[in-house]
Amino acid sequence: PDARRRSLCVVACDPSFRRSLSRYSVPSRLVDYLAAGVPVIAPSSPNTATGDFLEAFSNRGVIIANTQSEVHAALKRLFLDDDFHHHQVLAAQSAAPEFSVNRTRQHRYEVFQRITP
């Protein structure tokens, strides 16, 4: 595999690491990245909606990394382990359809059916 393909990933935290990883931002285009097969490395805060969302997608294109050393290890593995990278790409692509227009519409309809007599 070429180096450019392996270099494509998103790290959702302050890349300078001068501050703690608690200062992070989940990209609003996260699902677009997953659909494109771009692995995402992100810290996860327990007991938060963002943390719950990221945890739901761990091992499905999102790699949880809560410390600087975990971020480095994830990056190193993505760059050096072709099988791991390939797995993350496929996992990301398989997770994204949950957010397709049709799936979202179906989910809303199911919720509507549950709350209306």
N, C-alpha and C positions, 0 to 999 in steps of 0.2 A: 504493500500500500504506500501511496505517496505521502510525503511529510505534510503537505498542505491539508489533505483530508484529515490526518490525525491531529492537526493543530486546531481544528475547529471545535471549540467548546466555549461555554459561557461560564464565567466565575462571578457569582452574584455576591460579592463582598468587596470591601475596600482592598484593592490589590496591593497597596503599600504596606499593609499589616502594621502600620504605625499605631493604629487604633485597634481596639478589640474587634473580633468578628461579629460583635453584636450590632455593629453599624453595617447593615447590608440592605440591599434592595433586590427584590425579586423582579426580574424584567417583566414588564407588562406583556411582552410578546413571548412569554415562556412557552405557551402551547405552539406558537409558530416555530420556535426553535426545536421543540420535540418533533413536530411534524416533519421538519426538514432533516431530522436525524442528528441534531446537534446536542450532545450531552451537556447537562447543566450541573455545575458544582455549586452547592449552596449550603450555608449553615442553616440549622433548623432550631427555632426557639420552641421549647415545649410549652404546651397550653396556650398556643396562639393559633389563630385561623391560618396564618401563613405557614407556621410550623406544621400544622395538621395537613395542609395542602401538599407541602414538600414531602412529608413523611409518606403520604399516600402514593407518591410517585417515586419513592426511593426504590432502586433496582428496576426502574422503568424509565430510565433516561436521566433521572435526577440522582446525583451522587451527593449524599449528605456528608459534609466536612465541617466540623465545628471548631477546629483549631488550625493554626497555621501549618502544623506538621501534617494534618489530615488533608489539607488543600494541596500541599506539595506532593504527598503520596498519591492522591487522585490524579493530579496532573502527570506525574511521572508514569503512573500505570497507563493512562490514556495514550501517552506518547510512545511508550515502549512495548506495551502488550497489545499486539494486533487483535488477538481473539477477544480480549476485554473490550477494546474500543468497538469492534464489530458488534459485540453483544449489546453494548450501550446504545449504539446507533439503531439497531433493530428494536430494542426495548423502547426507545424514545418514539420511534415511528409508530409502534403498536399502541402506545398510550394516548397519542394525540387524537385519534378518532372519537374518544369520549367527549370531546369538546366540539365536534362538528355541528353544523347548524341543525341537521336532522336529529342528532342525538340530544342536543339541547332542547329542541322542540318537543321531542318525545318525553324527556324528563319533566318538562314543565306540564305537559299533558297528564302524566302520571301523578304529579303532585296535585294538580287541579282535580283529578278524579278522586283522590283521597280526601280532599277537604270539602268537596261539594256533595250533597246527597244525591 
